[in-house]
Amino acid sequence: MEPPSGEREPGALSKSGSPLGPHHDTAAAAQQRPAEKGGPHSPVSEDVHFVHPEAASLFAKCRWIRHVPIFSEAAEGYGPKAVVSLGMCYLLCKGIADQLISYSRQPMFMSRYGIDGQRYQRLAGISTMGWSIKALTAMLCDGFAFLGYTKRWYMFVSCVAGSAFALIYGLLPAKPASADTAAAFVFLCSYGKANVDILSEGHYSRLMRQNPQPGPALVSWIWWFIMVGAIIAAAIQGPLSDHGKQQVGVFISAALQLSTAVFFLFNWYGEKKNRVERAADAALLYAELQKERVALGLLPAQDTMHVKGEEDDVVALVSAAPSGAGAKGRKSSHLENYVSDEECVQDLVQHQGEALEDEELSEEYLPYEASPPVPCLFGLFEMNKEVIARNWRIFVYSVVMTCAVVAMTCGSILADSLGLLIICVVVSTICCATSFWALPLVIAKANVFGYLHQAVYLQLPGALDSFYLANAECLPDGPHFSYTFYNTVAAVIGNVGGLAGVSAFNYIFSKRSYRLTFCITTVVQIVASLFDIIMVKRWNVHIGIPDHAMYICGDAVVYQVCYMLAWMPMIVLLSRLCPRGSESVVYALMAGFSNLGQSTSSSIGAIIMEYGWGITTTPPCDFSNVPWLLLVGHIMLPLLVLPLTLLIPKARICDDLDIDGKAIKSAVSHKVAVDAAQDEDDLGESILPMETIGVAAKEPHAERARE
């Protein structure tokens, strides 16, 4: 796991509950604080407010930016350049480009290619499975750095290749035989966007582990851009589909996905080189091990004074903040005099080695030594042997996940109903069991919860989309929604509701427990599904409520709000649990497994429709079984989420978690109380300083996370 959050960054802190003025922030960012008792700085307490130096400079020039909701908080913690780059990348790639593909899927497959609703139900699941296979990319990225970076150039290649696949998808002939091939290309272009998504999540999860307090604001900022992008995509695709030009939206998606590559070409994310991050991880792990030895009595407390200073330097380095405690950083407190990242890390590691040579080694004390990356293929790749060796079980699980997605994809295209059912059961069983074998218990339980949470809410696009969009010839008394209303007006209103959900999450639910949030959103989501049943049964017409008003007031808004409120705490939970050095692969496994659960729910819906509750989407159409599908898939099965919440940690969303899934603050308080009572009763001696005990209790999970 990552080191404790909120470590003191010399020259970028203000002791107050609220941010200080811009001029104060600028001065704080440029001036060192004197070290306590002549030693290095101690870890930051909860009442210390960190301001990123780039943010301090920006706030000094533009005071009004400090008052921008969400952005100001995220920029203070991570810097405005990284925050803006993340937001724009998600706007273009996961927001507009991905949603254009999503909104064009039904008109492309059913109108352009001419397949029926039940076949579309199957292929819709295939097109979303690209988001489930991203663990393979994350495994390769964490294990093999490409051109010196673990994320940057992989995302660049994914943008270029994904745009090419989207272009081919839009150019396929308009005939039923193209449907299966089109699903494959949608799978591939979605896989490219999924790579950008998961590697970006791995990048900002690393930032959140270093400074978790602004984490909810950063997640809200990103999802604001995703929802705005979805609104723009809806406004574009709806009218295009009504005019029979649905493929134009696909071409726009390809262009936007390609344009996102610019962010990675110039490294606007600010990702550090692989060797820098690996050396920083080694330095922080060394500090953690030293603190554990102090807690066990193997080292005196004063021997860790230099370790605290080095840990502050590394945290400052990897967060792009200046530090006055680093080996080179001691030369000057001015920003322009700081040396390159590589030189800082080399000096820190050398300083560690000198410290180790001065200490007396024993059987109880063995220093941590990280092997440097090994160049491969003439330096094109760097193999992180230490990361691979430490996480080999996770890498095996990544391969299992990839094979599972391939099996589901092939089964959806080629297998009959029974064969697809067997594949779903086998894939679910193997992936859940392997999760407990490969991951720490708390991560495995959260992983299984994410999968089941998505799987029990059945996705029924073949039934619902066909019902709402059926024309008068197919369904004389139906809603007869146009694509402009269904994909644009309703989607825009729904995404506005999603934005409200994002804001509600940050200001209302960020301090609530994970379990309470999931229970509330599940119950409200079930209530929202009643609106679909009312419309399918046409009860709203009998009581005089128009279809358009009923749909907007019900499913379009309420479902989107609940979806965002349910998914965002899962994102924060994944970020809290990702171990350092393998953020991308663990995040990809957990997020990909949740996406596989969504694809599985679509496959289960197809199986139910094919076995007994089928529909007919060609005149004369028959949607009489849709209410039963909704009753089971949207009301009865989602109730299973309530007991399943016991799988996730009993903690608040804003809490930093240890390897056991417990809030670190609670664990520290409990450890302090136990140690104090034991020392008083058994030894009668003075207890260790409270700060030393707290830090030691906060850190032991780091080593166990790597076993």
ABEGO torsion letter per residue (X at the ends): XBBBBGBBBBGABBBBABBBBAAAAAAAAABBBBBBGGBBBBBBBAABBBBBAAAAAAAAABAAAAABBGAAAAAAAAEAAAAAAAAAAAAAAABAAAAAAAAAAAAAAAAAAGBBAAAAAAAAAAAAAAAAAAAAAAAAAAABBBGGBAAAAAAAAAAAAAAAAAAAAAABBBBAAAAAAAAAAAAAAAAAAAAAAAAAAAAAAAAAAABAAAAAAAAAAAAAAAAAAAAAAAAAAAAAAAAGAAAAAAAAAAAAAAAAAAAAAAGAAGBBBAAAAAAAAAAAAAAAAAAAAAAAGABBAAAAAAAAAAAAAAAAAAAGBBBAABAAAAABABAAABBBAAAAAAAAAAAAAAAAAABBBBAABBBBBBBBBBBBGGGABBBBAAAAAAAAAAAAAAAAAAAAAAAAAAAAAABBAAAAAAAAAAAAAAAAAAAAAABBAAAAAAAAAAAAAAAABBBBAAAAAAAAABBAAABAABAGBBAAAAAAAAAAAAAAAAAAAAAAAAAAAAABBAAAAAAAAAAAAAAAAAAAAAAAAGAAAAAGBBAAAAAAABAAAAAAAAAAAAAAAAAAAAAAABBBGAAAAAAAAAAAAAAAAAAAAAAAAAAAAAAABBBBABOBBBAAAAAAAAAAAAAAAAAAAAAAAAABBBBBAABBBBAAGBBAAAAAAAAAAAAAAAAAAAAGBBBBBAAAAAAAAAAAAAAAAAX
